[in-house]
Amino acid sequence: MRVFLAGATGAIGRWLVPGLVTAGHDVVGTSGTPAGVDAIRSMGGYWRHHDCR
């Protein structure tokens, strides 16, 4: 299943992403910073850029 997770690099998302990936899901998270992109990728997820300005 493909899962979209807003806040993938936040306090809860950092726990959810690896668990969902381990369970076989494709996780797509949002990030507006390069550090957030790296974090999502390192947890096994995919990222989409967002800008809330």
C-alpha positions as a printed NumPy array, in Angstrom:
array([[ 0.   ,  0.   ,  0.   ],
       [ 1.213,  3.55 , -0.693],
       [ 0.976,  5.743,  2.42 ],
       [ 1.233,  9.545,  2.447],
       [ 2.569, 10.883,  5.724],
       [ 2.634, 14.594,  6.47 ],
       [ 5.164, 15.198,  9.211],
       [ 7.349, 12.25 ,  8.227],
       [10.388, 13.819,  9.886],
       [ 8.577, 14.893, 13.044],
       [ 8.48 , 13.23 , 16.447],
       [ 5.893, 10.608, 15.471],
       [ 6.807, 10.306, 11.798],
       [10.358,  9.259, 12.639],
       [ 8.88 ,  6.177, 14.318],
       [ 6.122,  5.508, 11.793],
       [ 8.094,  5.644,  8.55 ],
       [10.534,  2.804,  9.338],
       [ 7.74 ,  0.655, 10.747],
       [ 5.55 ,  1.137,  7.691],
       [ 8.458,  0.465,  5.34 ],
       [ 9.337, -2.709,  7.258],
       [ 5.716, -3.818,  6.942],
       [ 6.048, -3.533,  3.146],
       [ 4.359, -0.197,  2.508],
       [ 5.612,  2.549,  0.181],
       [ 5.777,  5.657,  2.344],
       [ 5.694,  9.128,  0.791],
       [ 6.525, 11.98 ,  3.141],
       [ 6.763, 15.726,  2.655],
       [ 9.726, 17.926,  3.362],
       [10.69 , 21.466,  2.569],
       [14.345, 21.143,  3.562],
       [17.293, 19.128,  2.242],
       [17.865, 17.69 ,  5.734],
       [14.272, 16.453,  5.823],
       [14.665, 14.832,  2.411],
       [17.785, 13.013,  3.604],
       [15.98 , 11.847,  6.742],
       [13.013, 10.463,  4.799],
       [15.276,  8.673,  2.341],
       [17.429,  7.23 ,  5.13 ],
       [14.289,  5.743,  6.704],
       [13.385,  4.05 ,  3.408],
       [10.673,  6.456,  2.297],
       [10.098,  8.651, -0.715],
       [ 9.67 , 12.406, -0.489],
       [ 7.664, 15.196, -2.057],
       [ 8.66 , 18.843, -1.745],
       [ 6.254, 21.293, -0.159],
       [ 6.392, 24.98 ,  0.549],
       [ 3.849, 26.447,  2.971],
       [ 4.927, 30.057,  2.64 ]])
